[in-house]
Amino acid sequence: MGAPPGGAWGQAPGGYGPPMGAPGYGPPGYGPPMGMMQPQIQGSTGLGFLAGFLGGCIGLVLVLIIAKGPDTKKGAWIGFGIAAVLGIIFNVAMRH
C-alpha cells in the first residue's frame, strides 16, 4: 500500500510545500475569517493638518499623544511646520 494522494503527511502532491490546510496556506483568497482580521488604523491626514496648523504646539502634542493612526500624526507635523514657516515669513515681512 502506497502513500496517500496528498503525500505521507498530508503535503502537496510530490511531497513539497506546507501541509494542506495549514494556516496561511491555501488557494488565493484563503485566510482567517473576517471577524478575526484586525482593522487597519490609518487616521486622517486632513484632521491632523488642521490640528497642527490651527492648534500650534498644543494641537501637535495632543495629536501625538492621542492619535492612533500614522497619517494623523504626519498631517499634524505638516500643519505645524507650515504654520511655523508662515509665522516666520509674516513676522519678517512686518518688520521691514
For each residue, the residues with C-beta under 8 A, 3 or more apart:
1:
2:
3: 7 8
4: 7 8 10
5: 13
6: 10 11 12 13 20
7: 3 4 10 11 12 13 14 15
8: 3 4 11 15
9: 19
10: 4 6 7 19 20 21
11: 6 7 8 14 15 16 17 18 19 20
12: 6 7 15 16 17 18 20
13: 5 6 7
14: 7 11
15: 7 8 11 12
16: 11 12
17: 11 12 25
18: 11 12 22 25
19: 9 10 11 22 25
20: 6 10 11 12 25 26
21: 10 25 26
22: 18 19 25 26
23: 32
24: 31
25: 17 18 19 20 21 22 30
26: 20 21 22 30
27: 30
28:
29:
30: 25 26 27
31: 24 37
32: 23 36 37
33: 36 37
34: 37
35:
36: 32 33
37: 31 32 33 34
38:
39:
40:
41: 68 69
42: 69 70 71
43: 47 48 67 68 69 70 71 72 73 75
44: 47 48 69 71 72 75
45: 48 49 71 72 74 75 78
46: 49 50 75
47: 43 44 50 51 72 75
48: 43 44 45 51 52 63 67 71 72 73 74 75 76 77 78 79
49: 45 46 52 53 75 76 78 79
50: 46 47 53 54 55 75 79
51: 47 48 54 55 59 60 62 63 72 75 76 79
52: 48 49 55 56 59 60 63 75 76 77 78 79 80 81 83
53: 49 50 59 79 80 82 83
54: 50 51 59 79 83
55: 50 51 52 58 59 60 62 63
56: 52 59 60 80 83
57: 60 61 80
58: 55 61 62
59: 51 52 53 54 55 56 62 63 76 79 80
60: 51 52 55 56 57 63 64 76 77 79 80
61: 57 58 64 65
62: 51 55 58 59 65 66
63: 48 51 52 55 59 60 66 67 72 73 76
64: 60 61 67 73 76
65: 61 62
66: 62 63
67: 43 48 63 64 72 73 76
68: 41 43 72
69: 41 42 43 44 72 73
70: 42 43 73 74
71: 42 43 44 45 48 74 75
72: 43 44 45 47 48 51 63 67 68 69 75 76
73: 43 48 63 64 67 69 70 76 77
74: 45 48 70 71 77 78
75: 43 44 45 46 47 48 49 50 51 52 71 72 78 79
76: 48 49 51 52 59 60 63 64 67 72 73 79 80
77: 48 52 60 73 74 80 81
78: 45 48 49 52 74 75 81 82
79: 48 49 50 51 52 53 54 59 60 75 76 82 83
80: 52 53 56 57 59 60 76 77 83 84
81: 52 77 78 84 85
82: 53 78 79 85 86
83: 52 53 54 56 79 80 86 87
84: 80 81 87 88
85: 81 82 88 89
86: 82 83 89 90
87: 83 84 90 91
88: 84 85 91 92
89: 85 86 92 93
90: 86 87 93 94
91: 87 88 94 95
92: 88 89 95 96
93: 89 90 96
94: 90 91
95: 91 92
96: 92 93
